[in-house]
Amino acid sequence: MSTIKLYANRECPYVQRVLIGIHLRNITPNQLDIEWIDFNNPPVGLVAINPDWTVPMMEQSPGTGFDDSLHILEYLDNIPGTGPKLMGATAFHCTQSRFLAHALCRGFLTPVKAVVYPFGHLTNQLIRSLDEGFYILNHWLEKLQTPFFGGHHLGYVDIALASFVAKYQVAQSLDARLPVPPGKAQTYMNSLFLHPVVQTYCGRDRVLSAMEKMFLTPKSIQDARNDSPFSESDFGIQIEKLNKQNSTLLQWQKFPTEIVGNLPAVRAGETAVFVQCLEALGHQLHVLFSITISQNGSLTLTIPLSGQKNAQHGDTPQPQQENQLREQKQQQKLTHRVVNFVSLAEEFLAQWPSFGSAHVSRFL
């Protein structure tokens, strides 16, 4: 077995880049050992290199290594493999590949990440930013005479884009607000997503699985924001139902002016990221709340029951409606949003031990 080791997680798009590179270079387990990460019990070797537990992480020898998926792809080109070089055969081609990858990661992937990462708030402004991203991709595609930047086979630039293109293709099929890529970008992105090697590591099922674990796919957000009212608008009844349904340590209490949940402490060093995730969730569902952190790391989440109505879908404040039926409908909508937030927060808390900040921080 090789002394060179890759610490990895199958659902991380940056790891997927490296796995595609290993596959195309045909690097064998005798050359490179892969250790799959359990974030509940991180390997000592990974922690020794990087206490933040980020993946992918390449270990050259115990305590020595480096991360960054693009750097690792370059490294793969410099160890023996029977597959073609990823960056090209000459110094010029390698430098050009590096230049194009960074240009497209910055100009094209930046807006793509903003709309496909579930913790990003999908606004019209973010959707419009895709125009510039697609323009930049099409600019470079116009110069190609082959299906991929790597020629007739995937190369370094294609691999740098592949896992995020896969996310966009899946997200676009779920949310009609995301546009079909214009020009050559559509053909290129379809061909890249459907490439057999890309399908192996970031096909639709795997992408959906990763999204579902974060609970915030465009479809789930749209469902959670659905204005269909509950048959019962009383918060107390809904919260009592949630407490009975859930077996987590989190129990919610309904007070006259607020709902309060006491969350147990998460892993050391992860509180800030966990709070960011909850804040993003509240932003997505237009639910206002506050969080306080105790000395032992436990969290108290408070949702006020006043001041929430004007948060719905970013509406500006409206004069108070005297119509009783309209007020009742607004109350039902508010119940729906807050209870969905509470329910998703429960689910998020339950999954956090197997997910954790080492992966989530990539998506904020």
Summary of the structure (lengths in Angstrom):
residues: 364
radius of gyration: 23.3
end to end distance: 36.4
largest distance: 75.7
contacts: 1116
relative contact order: 0.11
helix: 54%
strand: 10%
